[in-house]
Amino acid sequence: MGRGALKSLQIGMHWFPERAGGLDRMYYSLVRALPGAGVAVRGMVAGSPRVAHDTDGAIHGFGPAAQALPLRLMAARRAVAKAIRVERPDVISSHFALYTWPGLDVTRDIAQVSHFQGPWADESGVEGAATLGQRAKHWVERSVYARSTRFIVLSAAFGRILTSRYGVSPERVRVVPGCVDVARFDIDTPGWSARQRLQLPQNRPIVLTVRRLVRRMGLEDLIDAMALLKKRRGSDAMLLIAGKGRLADELQRRIVEKGLENDVKLLGFVPDERLPELYRAATISVVPTVALEGFGLITAESLAAGTPVLVTPVGGLPEAVEGLSRDLVLPTTGAEALADGIASALAGGLRMPGAQACRDFARANFDNAVIARRVAEVYREAVAEGSV
């Protein structure tokens, strides 16, 4: 770690190998990269004792995610208090407001940085949560953000949400995109070989999306777009949807109703170690989100694998890819725009960057080491302000 390393306490949501969510993936990547940027890491998440075993004691699971909420909150507070007693950190890094909130009294005199990865309360509303639950979540978020010296957002779009919805001063907000281990996705496997190993057709364009199967991801639009492509253009493209979620049965019914059983496949959960090969097998990736997308980790992962990715103009998605090619950003959301964009990309009507350009862009902008250095700079800002 070296002398002079900044000591951080990283409060996350879940441990990625145990729970597969975008926030958890980025937490997992970041805490492993921060030591290389001069930030010593200790942390806590809702998780099993295996977390401490796998991280040599750096990260602790304070209890199972399935535990009743009051018990989880009490366990989170005990974990924060214990961590501070054992070794006082220079900075508290909050990745999830709910588990930071119970310990606000014991972290009062320590610089705090909040990683704002989305409006938790608003996301719940999009997915149909009760209004009372939304208000409670919003109050928890505001309580935690009131204690934060600096904020890290995944995009300027989410920075605007943070300042408008939570009253945070823009001067305290820093934009740092999500991170991926580019080397892990940049595998030495040709596309045809990846398809062979995954038992995918060699003679059809393959469109891929990796998403949680929930409402705001726009997966219904993407399935409808495939129906339009087949009906209007006679396309033989195949869509692969990787991920799990509450909409699985509904999406499968939609596929059957539109006669797309041979054209759209729900893959379910794909283990992390198989994702690089799946991206490499695809002709293009698509992120069809309709609401509240701060970054879209699939964008960085797909580019790191050398596969171009089309995105809807929602939230921070355009910011993630327009530096590579403006043609990667669709003009609007919905099935029509998705169908037109996919058709043009596959026919050569859009300027799709080549595999090496995709990989180079991901390495320069999203690699773990690059992002860890930028995050470390924000932590040092927060600590410096607190010591004045």
TILO-235661 format. One record per residue: residue in three letters; x, y, z of N, C-alpha, C in turn. Coordinates in steps of 0.05 Angstrom, whole numbers, padded with zeros to 5 digits, always signed. Example, Ala and Ser with C-alpha at 12.3 -4.5 7.8 and 13.67 -1.06 7.14 Angstrom:
<recs>
ALA+00264-00114+00156+00246-00090+00156+00264-00066+00156;SER+00257-00045+00142+00273-00021+00143+00258+00001+00157;
</recs>
This chain:
<recs>
MET+00017-00024+00000+00000+00000+00000+00017+00025+00000;GLY+00039+00024+00014+00057+00047+00015+00050+00067+00036;ARG+00071+00082+00044+00067+00103+00064+00051+00126+00052;GLY+00034+00139+00068+00019+00161+00059-00007+00154+00045;ALA-00014+00128+00045-00039+00120+00032-00063+00131+00047;LEU-00083+00141+00033-00107+00151+00045-00123+00127+00055;LYS-00133+00128+00079-00148+00106+00091-00178+00111+00086;SER-00191+00092+00073-00220+00095+00066-00236+00072+00078;LEU-00261+00078+00085-00281+00058+00092-00302+00059+00071;GLN-00304+00037+00056-00322+00035+00033-00348+00021+00041;ILE-00370+00036+00042-00396+00024+00049-00412+00018+00023;GLY-00414-00008+00018-00427-00017-00007-00455-00029-00002;MET-00466-00041-00022-00492-00053-00021-00490-00084-00017;HIS-00480-00098-00038-00475-00126-00036-00448-00132-00047;TRP-00438-00156-00043-00413-00165-00054-00418-00178-00081;PHE-00406-00168-00102-00413-00176-00129-00413-00206-00134;PRO-00394-00221-00125-00396-00250-00130-00420-00263-00118;GLU-00432-00250-00098-00456-00261-00085-00482-00250-00097;ARG-00482-00225-00106-00505-00213-00118-00496-00198-00143;ALA-00510-00201-00165-00501-00189-00191-00518-00165-00198;GLY-00509-00141-00189-00522-00116-00197-00501-00097-00207;GLY-00510-00076-00222-00491-00057-00232-00475-00043-00211;LEU-00489-00033-00190-00475-00020-00167-00455-00038-00155;ASP-00463-00063-00151-00445-00083-00138-00421-00089-00155;ARG-00424-00090-00181-00402-00095-00199-00382-00073-00198;MET-00392-00048-00197-00373-00025-00197-00359-00023-00170;TYR-00373-00028-00148-00361-00028-00122-00338-00049-00121;TYR-00344-00072-00131-00325-00094-00131-00300-00087-00147;SER-00304-00075-00171-00281-00067-00187-00265-00044-00174;LEU-00279-00025-00163-00266-00001-00152-00249-00008-00127;VAL-00260-00024-00109-00245-00029-00084-00220-00046-00089;ARG-00221-00060-00111-00197-00076-00118-00176-00059-00132;ALA-00184-00036-00144-00166-00019-00159-00155+00004-00143;LEU-00169+00013-00122-00161+00036-00107-00134+00034-00094;PRO-00126+00011-00083-00099+00010-00071-00077+00018-00090;GLY-00080+00012-00116-00061+00020-00136-00060+00050-00140;ALA-00081+00064-00131-00082+00094-00133-00076+00107-00107;GLY-00065+00092-00088-00057+00103-00062-00079+00106-00042;VAL-00100+00089-00044-00122+00090-00025-00124+00063-00012;ALA-00119+00062+00014-00123+00037+00029-00153+00032+00033;VAL-00161+00007+00030-00189+00000+00030-00196-00019+00052;ARG-00217-00011+00068-00232-00029+00084-00261-00024+00077;GLY-00279-00044+00080-00306-00039+00072-00326-00058+00084;MET-00351-00053+00079-00373-00069+00090-00396-00070+00070;VAL-00408-00093+00068-00431-00097+00050-00451-00116+00064;ALA-00475-00117+00054-00493-00139+00062-00484-00164+00048;GLY-00474-00183+00064-00463-00207+00052-00455-00227+00073;SER-00444-00249+00064-00438-00272+00081-00410-00269+00093;PRO-00402-00287+00112-00375-00287+00122-00354-00293+00100;ARG-00363-00304+00078-00345-00310+00056-00332-00285+00045;VAL-00345-00263+00047-00334-00238+00036-00307-00232+00049;ALA-00306-00233+00076-00281-00228+00090-00259-00248+00082;HIS-00267-00273+00078-00249-00294+00070-00237-00288+00043;ASP-00254-00280+00024-00245-00275-00003-00228-00250-00006;THR-00230-00231+00013-00216-00206+00011-00194-00203+00032;ASP-00186-00225+00044-00166-00225+00066-00173-00205+00088;GLY-00199-00203+00093-00208-00186+00115-00212-00157+00108;ALA-00207-00149+00083-00210-00120+00076-00239-00112+00075;ILE-00257-00129+00065-00285-00124+00063-00300-00144+00080;HIS-00320-00135+00096-00335-00153+00113-00364-00153+00105;GLY-00376-00177+00106-00405-00178+00103-00418-00175+00131;PHE-00434-00155+00135-00446-00151+00162-00471-00167+00167;GLY-00480-00182+00147-00504-00198+00150-00517-00204+00123;PRO-00533-00224+00121-00546-00231+00096-00565-00210+00085;ALA-00565-00207+00059-00583-00188+00046-00612-00195+00050;ALA-00618-00220+00055-00645-00229+00059-00656-00224+00087;GLN-00638-00215+00105-00646-00211+00133-00666-00188+00134;ALA-00684-00188+00154-00703-00167+00158-00690-00139+00159;LEU-00702-00119+00147-00689-00093+00144-00680-00081+00171;PRO-00696-00081+00193-00686-00070+00218-00661-00084+00228;LEU-00659-00110+00225-00635-00124+00234-00612-00117+00216;ARG-00616-00114+00190-00594-00106+00172-00584-00078+00179;LEU-00602-00060+00185-00593-00033+00192-00577-00032+00218;MET-00586-00047+00237-00571-00048+00263-00544-00061+00258;ALA-00543-00082+00242-00517-00095+00236-00499-00076+00221;ALA-00510-00060+00203-00493-00041+00188-00481-00020+00206;ARG-00497-00010+00225-00487+00009+00244-00465-00002+00261;ARG-00469-00027+00271-00448-00039+00288-00422-00043+00272;ALA-00425-00050+00246-00401-00055+00230-00386-00029+00225;VAL-00400-00007+00220-00387+00019+00217-00373+00028+00242;ALA-00387+00026+00265-00375+00034+00290-00350+00017+00297;LYS-00352-00008+00292-00329-00026+00297-00305-00018+00279;ALA-00311-00014+00254-00289-00007+00235-00275+00018+00243;ILE-00290+00038+00253-00278+00063+00261-00262+00060+00287;ARG-00272+00043+00305-00256+00038+00330-00230+00024+00324;VAL-00231+00005+00306-00206-00010+00299-00185+00008+00286;GLU-00194+00024+00266-00176+00042+00253-00192+00065+00240;ARG-00188+00089+00250-00204+00111+00240-00196+00118+00211;PRO-00215+00118+00193-00209+00124+00165-00206+00154+00161;ASP-00193+00161+00139-00192+00189+00131-00217+00198+00117;VAL-00230+00178+00103-00254+00185+00088-00274+00162+00089;ILE-00299+00168+00091-00321+00149+00089-00331+00151+00060;SER-00331+00128+00046-00340+00127+00018-00367+00112+00018;SER-00389+00127+00013-00416+00115+00013-00425+00109-00015;HIS-00429+00083-00020-00439+00074-00046-00469+00068-00045;PHE-00480+00066-00021-00508+00059-00018-00518+00073+00007;ALA-00536+00092+00003-00545+00109+00025-00558+00094+00048;LEU-00573+00073+00042-00587+00058+00063-00568+00047+00084;TYR-00546+00036+00076-00528+00024+00096-00508+00044+00108;THR-00507+00068+00096-00491+00090+00108-00507+00104+00129;TRP-00533+00107+00125-00550+00123+00142-00549+00115+00172;PRO-00550+00089+00180-00551+00082+00208-00526+00091+00224;GLY-00504+00095+00210-00479+00102+00224-00472+00132+00222;LEU-00490+00149+00213-00483+00177+00210-00474+00190+00235;ASP-00484+00181+00258-00475+00194+00283-00446+00187+00290;VAL-00437+00163+00283-00410+00155+00290-00389+00163+00269;THR-00399+00173+00246-00381+00182+00225-00381+00213+00223;ARG-00393+00226+00242-00398+00255+00240-00373+00271+00234;ASP-00350+00265+00246-00326+00281+00243-00307+00271+00222;ILE-00316+00254+00204-00299+00243+00183-00309+00252+00156;ALA-00290+00260+00139-00298+00268+00112-00314+00246+00098;GLN-00335+00254+00083-00351+00234+00070-00356+00241+00041;VAL-00353+00220+00024-00358+00223-00005-00380+00204-00012;SER-00401+00213-00025-00423+00196-00034-00420+00190-00064;HIS-00419+00164-00071-00420+00156-00098-00450+00154-00106;PHE-00459+00173-00122-00487+00174-00130-00490+00158-00155;GLN-00501+00133-00153-00504+00116-00176-00532+00114-00186;GLY-00549+00133-00176-00576+00134-00185-00595+00143-00163;PRO-00617+00155-00170-00637+00163-00150-00653+00139-00140;TRP-00644+00127-00118-00656+00102-00108-00686+00104-00106;ALA-00696+00126-00094-00725+00128-00091-00740+00130-00118;ASP-00729+00145-00137-00741+00148-00163-00741+00121-00178;GLU-00719+00106-00176-00718+00080-00189-00739+00062-00179;SER-00744+00063-00153-00765+00046-00141-00792+00054-00152;GLY-00796+00080-00156-00822+00090-00167-00826+00079-00195;VAL-00806+00080-00212-00808+00070-00239-00816+00040-00239;GLU-00806+00025-00219-00812-00003-00217-00838-00009-00202;GLY-00852+00012-00194-00879+00008-00182-00879+00007-00152;ALA-00859+00018-00138-00859+00018-00109-00880+00037-00098;ALA-00890+00032-00074-00910+00049-00061-00899+00076-00056;THR-00916+00096-00056-00908+00124-00052-00895+00128-00025;LEU-00906+00115-00004-00895+00118+00023-00867+00108+00024;GLY-00862+00085+00011-00835+00074+00010-00816+00092-00005;GLN-00825+00104-00026-00809+00123-00041-00801+00147-00024;ARG-00820+00158-00009-00814+00181+00008-00793+00174+00029;ALA-00796+00150+00041-00777+00142+00061-00749+00139+00049;LYS-00747+00127+00026-00721+00124+00013-00709+00152+00006;HIS-00726+00170-00003-00716+00197-00010-00705+00211+00015;TRP-00719+00207+00038-00710+00220+00063-00683+00208+00071;VAL-00680+00182+00069-00654+00170+00076-00632+00181+00058;GLU-00637+00182+00032-00617+00193+00014-00609+00222+00021;ARG-00629+00239+00026-00623+00267+00033-00607+00269+00059;SER-00613+00251+00078-00599+00252+00103-00569+00246+00100;VAL-00564+00226+00083-00536+00218+00078-00522+00240+00061;TYR-00535+00250+00041-00522+00270+00024-00517+00296+00039;ALA-00533+00302+00059-00528+00326+00075-00502+00325+00090;ARG-00492+00301+00094-00466+00297+00109-00442+00295+00090;SER-00447+00295+00064-00425+00290+00045-00411+00316+00036;THR-00385+00314+00035-00369+00337+00027-00366+00338-00004;ARG-00364+00314-00016-00362+00312-00045-00380+00289-00054;PHE-00388+00292-00080-00405+00272-00093-00392+00263-00119;ILE-00392+00237-00124-00383+00226-00149-00407+00215-00164;VAL-00411+00226-00188-00434+00217-00204-00422+00203-00230;LEU-00438+00185-00241-00428+00170-00265-00430+00186-00291;SER-00445+00208-00290-00449+00224-00315-00459+00252-00307;ALA-00455+00270-00325-00466+00297-00321-00497+00296-00318;ALA-00509+00278-00332-00538+00275-00331-00547+00268-00302;PHE-00532+00250-00289-00539+00243-00261-00531+00266-00242;GLY-00511+00281-00250-00504+00305-00234-00527+00324-00233;ARG-00541+00328-00255-00564+00346-00256-00587+00335-00238;ILE-00591+00309-00238-00611+00297-00221-00604+00302-00192;LEU-00578+00298-00185-00569+00302-00157-00574+00330-00148;THR-00568+00349-00164-00571+00377-00156-00600+00386-00155;SER-00616+00377-00174-00644+00386-00176-00662+00371-00156;ARG-00657+00345-00152-00675+00329-00135-00667+00329-00106;TYR-00641+00334-00101-00632+00331-00073-00619+00357-00063;GLY-00619+00378-00078-00610+00404-00069-00580+00405-00064;VAL-00565+00388-00077-00535+00387-00073-00523+00410-00090;SER-00504+00424-00079-00490+00445-00093-00473+00433-00116;PRO-00476+00444-00140-00460+00434-00163-00430+00435-00158;GLU-00421+00454-00142-00392+00456-00136-00381+00432-00122;ARG-00398+00416-00110-00389+00392-00095-00390+00366-00112;VAL-00399+00369-00136-00404+00345-00153-00380+00341-00173;ARG-00371+00316-00175-00350+00309-00194-00360+00285-00211;VAL-00356+00287-00237-00365+00266-00256-00342+00246-00259;VAL-00346+00221-00252-00327+00200-00257-00343+00175-00266;PRO-00339+00166-00291-00355+00144-00301-00348+00118-00287;GLY-00364+00097-00293-00360+00071-00282-00335+00058-00292;CYS-00326+00036-00279-00301+00024-00287-00304-00006-00292;VAL-00287-00016-00310-00286-00044-00316-00257-00053-00318;ASP-00252-00078-00315-00226-00090-00319-00223-00096-00349;VAL-00213-00076-00364-00212-00079-00393-00197-00104-00402;ALA-00175-00110-00389-00159-00133-00397-00176-00159-00395;ARG-00194-00161-00376-00209-00185-00373-00229-00189-00395;PHE-00239-00167-00407-00259-00169-00428-00245-00170-00456;ASP-00221-00161-00457-00206-00161-00483-00193-00188-00487;ILE-00209-00208-00492-00199-00236-00494-00189-00242-00522;ASP-00171-00260-00523-00158-00268-00549-00174-00291-00562;THR-00199-00285-00568-00217-00305-00580-00232-00292-00603;PRO-00229-00303-00627-00245-00293-00650-00275-00296-00646;GLY-00290-00279-00659-00319-00280-00656-00330-00307-00664;TRP-00320-00319-00686-00331-00345-00695-00326-00367-00674;SER-00302-00365-00661-00296-00385-00641-00313-00382-00617;ALA-00319-00357-00609-00336-00352-00586-00364-00363-00592;ARG-00374-00359-00616-00400-00369-00624-00401-00400-00623;GLN-00379-00411-00633-00378-00441-00633-00379-00452-00605;ARG-00364-00439-00586-00364-00449-00559-00390-00445-00545;LEU-00405-00423-00552-00430-00417-00540-00454-00430-00555;GLN-00447-00445-00576-00468-00458-00592-00488-00438-00605;LEU-00476-00417-00616-00492-00396-00629-00488-00398-00659;PRO-00507-00390-00675-00505-00392-00704-00482-00375-00715;GLN-00468-00385-00735-00446-00371-00748-00456-00352-00770;ASN-00479-00357-00780-00488-00343-00805-00510-00322-00800;ARG-00514-00314-00775-00534-00294-00768-00521-00271-00752;PRO-00529-00246-00758-00520-00224-00740-00532-00228-00712;ILE-00516-00223-00692-00525-00227-00664-00525-00200-00650;VAL-00548-00193-00639-00552-00169-00623-00553-00178-00594;LEU-00538-00164-00577-00537-00173-00549-00544-00150-00530;THR-00559-00156-00509-00563-00137-00487-00560-00153-00461;VAL-00546-00140-00442-00542-00152-00415-00555-00133-00395;ARG-00578-00142-00384-00594-00123-00368-00609-00139-00346;ARG-00615-00124-00324-00635-00135-00306-00662-00134-00320;LEU-00678-00155-00316-00704-00156-00329-00725-00141-00313;VAL-00722-00114-00314-00741-00097-00300-00751-00076-00319;ARG-00772-00061-00311-00787-00044-00329-00771-00023-00343;ARG-00754-00008-00329-00742+00015-00341-00720+00009-00361;MET-00713-00017-00365-00691-00025-00383-00700-00024-00412;GLY-00725-00022-00418-00734-00020-00446-00733-00046-00461;LEU-00733-00068-00448-00731-00094-00461-00756-00101-00478;GLU-00779-00091-00469-00803-00095-00485-00800-00082-00512;ASP-00789-00057-00512-00784-00043-00537-00765-00058-00555;LEU-00745-00070-00543-00724-00084-00559-00736-00109-00572;ILE-00753-00124-00558-00767-00147-00569-00785-00138-00592;ASP-00800-00116-00588-00817-00106-00609-00801-00097-00633;ALA-00777-00086-00628-00760-00077-00650-00751-00101-00667;MET-00746-00124-00654-00738-00148-00669-00762-00157-00687;ALA-00786-00154-00677-00810-00161-00693-00812-00143-00717;LEU-00807-00117-00713-00807-00099-00736-00785-00105-00756;LEU-00762-00112-00746-00740-00119-00765-00747-00143-00782;LYS-00759-00162-00769-00765-00187-00784-00788-00182-00804;LYS-00808-00167-00796-00831-00163-00812-00826-00144-00836;ARG-00813-00121-00830-00809-00101-00850-00785-00105-00867;ARG-00764-00116-00856-00738-00116-00870-00729-00145-00876;GLY-00743-00164-00866-00735-00192-00870-00709-00198-00857;SER-00703-00185-00835-00677-00189-00822-00675-00217-00810;ASP-00651-00228-00810-00647-00254-00797-00630-00251-00772;ALA-00630-00227-00761-00615-00222-00736-00627-00237-00713;MET-00610-00245-00694-00618-00258-00670-00612-00240-00646;LEU-00631-00237-00628-00627-00221-00603-00623-00240-00580;LEU-00602-00235-00565-00597-00249-00540-00600-00230-00516;ILE-00616-00237-00497-00621-00221-00473-00610-00236-00449;ALA-00588-00226-00438-00576-00239-00415-00583-00224-00389;GLY-00592-00239-00369-00599-00226-00344-00624-00240-00332;LYS-00629-00233-00307-00653-00244-00294-00668-00221-00281;GLY-00693-00227-00274-00710-00206-00262-00739-00214-00263;ARG-00756-00196-00251-00784-00203-00248-00800-00204-00274;LEU-00788-00192-00296-00803-00192-00321-00798-00216-00339;ALA-00783-00236-00329-00775-00258-00347-00799-00272-00360;ASP-00819-00279-00344-00842-00293-00355-00858-00275-00375;GLU-00861-00249-00368-00875-00231-00385-00860-00227-00412;LEU-00834-00225-00411-00818-00222-00435-00820-00247-00453;GLN-00820-00270-00440-00821-00295-00455-00849-00297-00469;ARG-00870-00289-00456-00896-00289-00468-00897-00270-00492;ARG-00884-00247-00490-00883-00228-00511-00868-00240-00536;ILE-00847-00254-00530-00831-00267-00552-00849-00287-00567;VAL-00864-00303-00552-00881-00323-00564-00904-00310-00580;GLU-00916-00290-00568-00939-00276-00581-00931-00264-00608;LYS-00906-00255-00610-00897-00243-00635-00883-00263-00654;GLY-00883-00288-00646-00872-00309-00663-00842-00307-00666;LEU-00828-00299-00645-00799-00294-00646-00783-00316-00631;GLU-00794-00339-00628-00781-00360-00612-00753-00367-00624;ASN-00750-00365-00650-00724-00371-00662-00706-00347-00666;ASP-00717-00323-00658-00702-00299-00663-00694-00284-00637;VAL-00707-00289-00615-00701-00276-00590-00698-00297-00568;LYS-00676-00297-00554-00671-00317-00533-00665-00304-00507;LEU-00680-00312-00486-00674-00303-00459-00653-00323-00447;LEU-00630-00313-00442-00608-00330-00432-00608-00335-00402;GLY-00624-00318-00388-00622-00319-00359-00596-00308-00349;PHE-00589-00314-00324-00564-00304-00312-00540-00317-00326;VAL-00522-00300-00335-00497-00310-00348-00474-00305-00328;PRO-00460-00325-00320-00438-00322-00301-00418-00301-00311;ASP-00406-00287-00293-00388-00265-00300-00365-00274-00317;GLU-00355-00299-00312-00333-00308-00328-00340-00314-00357;ARG-00366-00317-00363-00374-00322-00391-00380-00297-00406;LEU-00383-00274-00393-00391-00250-00406-00372-00241-00428;PRO-00345-00241-00424-00327-00232-00445-00331-00247-00471;GLU-00335-00273-00469-00340-00290-00493-00366-00283-00506;LEU-00387-00277-00490-00413-00271-00501-00412-00244-00516;TYR-00398-00224-00504-00395-00199-00518-00380-00203-00545;ARG-00359-00219-00544-00343-00223-00568-00359-00237-00590;ALA-00378-00254-00582-00394-00269-00601-00414-00250-00615;ALA-00421-00228-00603-00442-00210-00613-00431-00192-00636;THR-00449-00186-00654-00443-00167-00675-00444-00138-00664;ILE-00465-00133-00650-00468-00107-00635-00482-00112-00609;SER-00478-00094-00590-00494-00094-00565-00513-00071-00567;VAL-00534-00072-00551-00554-00051-00550-00562-00046-00521;VAL-00565-00020-00514-00575-00013-00487-00601+00003-00492;PRO-00624-00009-00489-00650+00003-00497-00664+00018-00474;THR-00650+00027-00454-00662+00038-00430-00682+00061-00436;VAL-00703+00063-00421-00723+00084-00424-00723+00104-00402;ALA-00710+00098-00379-00709+00117-00356-00686+00111-00337;LEU-00675+00133-00326-00657+00132-00303-00633+00113-00308;GLU-00617+00120-00327-00592+00105-00332-00569+00125-00329;GLY-00553+00120-00308-00531+00138-00303-00506+00134-00320;PHE-00502+00109-00328-00478+00102-00343-00483+00078-00361;GLY-00492+00056-00350-00496+00032-00366-00470+00017-00368;LEU-00465-00001-00349-00439-00015-00348-00435-00032-00373;ILE-00457-00041-00385-00455-00057-00410-00440-00042-00431;THR-00442-00015-00432-00428+00000-00452-00398-00004-00450;ALA-00387-00001-00426-00359-00003-00422-00350-00032-00426;GLU-00365-00051-00417-00358-00079-00420-00357-00088-00449;SER-00378-00080-00464-00380-00087-00492-00356-00075-00508;LEU-00351-00049-00503-00329-00036-00517-00302-00049-00510;ALA-00299-00056-00485-00274-00069-00476-00270-00096-00491;ALA-00292-00109-00498-00290-00134-00513-00288-00130-00543;GLY-00288-00104-00552-00285-00098-00580-00311-00098-00596;THR-00334-00097-00582-00360-00098-00595-00374-00071-00592;PRO-00381-00058-00614-00394-00031-00613-00422-00034-00600;VAL-00431-00012-00588-00456-00013-00573-00474+00011-00580;LEU-00499+00005-00587-00519+00026-00592-00533+00032-00566;VAL-00538+00058-00561-00552+00066-00536-00575+00085-00543;THR-00595+00085-00525-00616+00105-00527-00606+00131-00514;PRO-00618+00153-00521-00609+00179-00511-00621+00185-00483;VAL-00615+00167-00464-00626+00168-00437-00604+00172-00417;GLY-00607+00191-00399-00588+00195-00377-00560+00198-00387;GLY-00541+00183-00375-00513+00185-00382-00504+00167-00404;LEU-00522+00153-00417-00514+00134-00439-00499+00149-00462;PRO-00510+00172-00472-00496+00185-00493-00467+00193-00485;GLU-00464+00203-00460-00437+00211-00451-00417+00188-00452;ALA-00427+00164-00448-00409+00141-00447-00398+00133-00474;VAL-00412+00140-00496-00403+00130-00522-00398+00152-00543;GLU-00408+00176-00540-00407+00195-00561-00378+00204-00567;GLY-00360+00201-00548-00332+00208-00553-00319+00188-00572;LEU-00332+00165-00576-00322+00146-00595-00336+00149-00622;SER-00362+00152-00622-00377+00157-00647-00406+00166-00640;ARG-00414+00189-00651-00441+00199-00647-00462+00180-00658;ASP-00454+00164-00678-00473+00145-00690-00482+00123-00671;LEU-00468+00120-00649-00476+00100-00629-00499+00108-00612;VAL-00507+00134-00614-00530+00144-00599-00555+00146-00616;LEU-00576+00131-00609-00601+00132-00624-00615+00159-00620;PRO-00632+00167-00639-00645+00193-00637-00666+00194-00615;THR-00678+00171-00609-00699+00171-00588-00702+00142-00578;THR-00720+00139-00558-00726+00112-00548-00748+00099-00564;GLY-00755+00074-00558-00778+00061-00570-00770+00041-00592;ALA-00789+00024-00599-00784+00002-00617-00776+00011-00645;GLU-00789+00032-00655-00783+00042-00682-00754+00051-00684;ALA-00745+00067-00664-00717+00078-00665-00697+00055-00662;LEU-00703+00036-00645-00686+00013-00641-00683-00004-00667;ALA-00706-00009-00679-00706-00024-00704-00690-00010-00726;ASP-00695+00016-00729-00680+00031-00750-00650+00031-00744;GLY-00643+00035-00718-00615+00037-00711-00601+00010-00715;ILE-00613-00011-00707-00601-00038-00710-00598-00045-00739;ALA-00619-00039-00755-00618-00045-00783-00595-00030-00797;SER-00593-00004-00790-00572+00012-00803-00544+00003-00794;ALA-00542-00004-00768-00516-00013-00758-00507-00039-00772;LEU-00526-00057-00776-00519-00083-00788-00514-00080-00818;ALA-00527-00060-00831-00524-00057-00860-00502-00038-00867;GLY-00488-00027-00847-00466-00009-00853-00474+00020-00857;GLY-00499+00027-00851-00509+00054-00854-00499+00073-00832;LEU-00491+00062-00809-00480+00078-00788-00450+00073-00786;ARG-00435+00093-00776-00406+00090-00773-00400+00075-00748;MET-00399+00049-00750-00393+00032-00727-00362+00030-00723;PRO-00352+00037-00700-00323+00035-00696-00314+00006-00697;GLY-00289+00002-00705-00278-00025-00706-00271-00035-00679;ALA-00264-00060-00678-00259-00074-00652-00236-00060-00637;GLN-00214-00054-00651-00191-00042-00637-00198-00014-00627;ALA-00213+00002-00642-00221+00029-00633-00238+00027-00608;CYS-00256+00007-00607-00273+00002-00583-00256-00004-00559;ARG-00237-00022-00562-00220-00030-00540-00203-00007-00530;ASP-00191+00008-00549-00174+00031-00541-00190+00052-00526;PHE-00214+00057-00535-00231+00077-00522-00238+00068-00493;ALA-00245+00042-00490-00252+00032-00464-00227+00033-00445;ARG-00204+00026-00456-00180+00027-00439-00173+00055-00430;ALA-00176+00074-00447-00169+00102-00441-00189+00115-00422;ASN-00214+00106-00423-00235+00121-00408-00248+00106-00385;PHE-00247+00079-00385-00262+00064-00365-00246+00044-00350;ASP-00221+00040-00356-00206+00019-00343-00204+00024-00313;ASN-00204+00003-00297-00203+00005-00268-00182+00024-00258;ALA-00158+00022-00268-00136+00038-00258-00140+00068-00264;VAL-00151+00074-00288-00157+00101-00295-00178+00114-00277;ILE-00199+00099-00272-00221+00109-00256-00213+00111-00226;ALA-00197+00091-00217-00189+00092-00189-00172+00117-00183;ARG-00155+00125-00202-00140+00150-00197-00158+00174-00196;ARG-00179+00175-00212-00197+00198-00212-00213+00198-00186;VAL-00222+00175-00177-00236+00173-00151-00219+00182-00128;ALA-00194+00173-00128-00175+00180-00107-00171+00210-00105;GLU-00171+00224-00128-00169+00253-00128-00192+00266-00113;VAL-00216+00255-00117-00240+00267-00104-00238+00261-00074;TYR-00230+00238-00066-00227+00232-00038-00207+00252-00025;ARG-00185+00257-00038-00165+00275-00026-00177+00304-00024;GLU-00193+00312-00044-00207+00338-00042-00224+00339-00017;ALA-00239+00318-00012-00257+00318+00011-00242+00319+00037;VAL-00220+00304+00039-00204+00303+00063-00191+00330+00067;ALA-00181+00342+00046-00167+00368+00048-00187+00390+00058;GLU-00211+00389+00048-00231+00409+00056-00238+00405+00085;GLY-00239+00380+00095-00246+00375+00122-00224+00383+00142;SER-00199+00385+00132-00177+00392+00150-00172+00421+00151;VAL-00186+00437+00135-00181+00466+00134-00193+00479+00160;
</recs>
